[in-house]
Amino acid sequence: MRPLQVVCGLVWREGLFFAARKKPGKANAGFWELPGGKIGEGEEAEQALVREFREELGMELRPGKVLGSVEQLGEVSFVLVAIEASCGDAEPAHCLDHDAAAWVSPGHWKRLHWCENDRCLLGLIFQDLEGGNGL
């Protein structure tokens, strides 16, 4: 069976990136994540990211490049793809799956309690940034 395809956004504004904490009753409750969701049948990853942010947060995005991915194999296997994006000066209009949101400095991201897959992705992305490869 093909792993589920999931997208998340590294959304930038004024040198900070957007993060949200999953609310109680949701998978990964209490953990921070880069919001996103499942890529629908026939949908491109960028389209799914724009749709998910619009539905879950009421935010409009301008997607950029794919930054990386991680794969999780197990009872539910999936591939999580991170896409860089921007949102102008938008703030969430509502939060369907989250109980907190924050704009995070790349130098302070490790201070939050991240979902495991997001933590792995951010480690890879910021390792590249620190290595001089830029975003």
ZIGIWO-V133659 format. One record per backbone hydrogen bond with DSSP energy under -1.0 kcal/mol. NH is the residue of the N-H (numbers start at 1). CO is the residue of the C=O. E is the energy in kcal/mol with one decimal. If there is no record, write none. Layout:
BEGIN
NH_CO_E / NH_CO_E
END
This chain:
BEGIN
4_77_-2.7 / 6_79_-2.9 / 7_37_-2.9 / 8_81_-2.6 / 9_35_-2.4 / 10_83_-2.5 / 11_9_-1.1 / 12_85_-2.8 / 13_16_-2.6 / 16_13_-1.9 / 17_104_-2.7 / 18_11_-2.0 / 19_102_-2.5 / 20_33_-2.2 / 21_100_-2.6 / 22_31_-2.6 / 23_97_-2.1 / 26_23_-1.7 / 29_26_-1.4 / 30_22_-3.0 / 31_28_-2.1 / 32_113_-2.9 / 33_20_-2.4 / 37_7_-1.9 / 39_5_-2.8 / 43_40_-2.2 / 48_44_-2.3 / 49_45_-2.2 / 50_46_-2.1 / 51_47_-2.5 / 52_48_-2.9 / 53_49_-2.3 / 54_50_-2.0 / 55_51_-2.8 / 56_52_-3.1 / 57_53_-1.7 / 59_53_-1.8 / 62_86_-2.5 / 64_84_-3.6 / 67_82_-3.0 / 68_82_-1.0 / 70_80_-2.0 / 72_78_-3.1 / 78_72_-2.3 / 79_4_-2.8 / 80_70_-3.0 / 81_6_-2.8 / 82_68_-2.8 / 83_8_-2.5 / 84_65_-2.8 / 85_10_-2.2 / 86_62_-1.5 / 90_87_-1.9 / 93_57_-2.6 / 94_57_-1.2 / 96_56_-1.9 / 99_21_-2.2 / 102_19_-2.5 / 104_17_-3.6 / 108_105_-2.1 / 111_108_-1.7 / 112_109_-1.5 / 114_112_-1.1 / 115_32_-2.7 / 119_115_-2.6 / 120_116_-2.2 / 121_117_-2.3 / 122_118_-3.0 / 123_119_-2.2 / 124_120_-2.0 / 125_121_-2.8 / 126_122_-3.0 / 127_123_-1.6 / 128_124_-1.8 / 129_125_-1.8 / 130_126_-2.8 / 131_127_-1.7 / 132_129_-1.5 / 133_128_-2.5
END
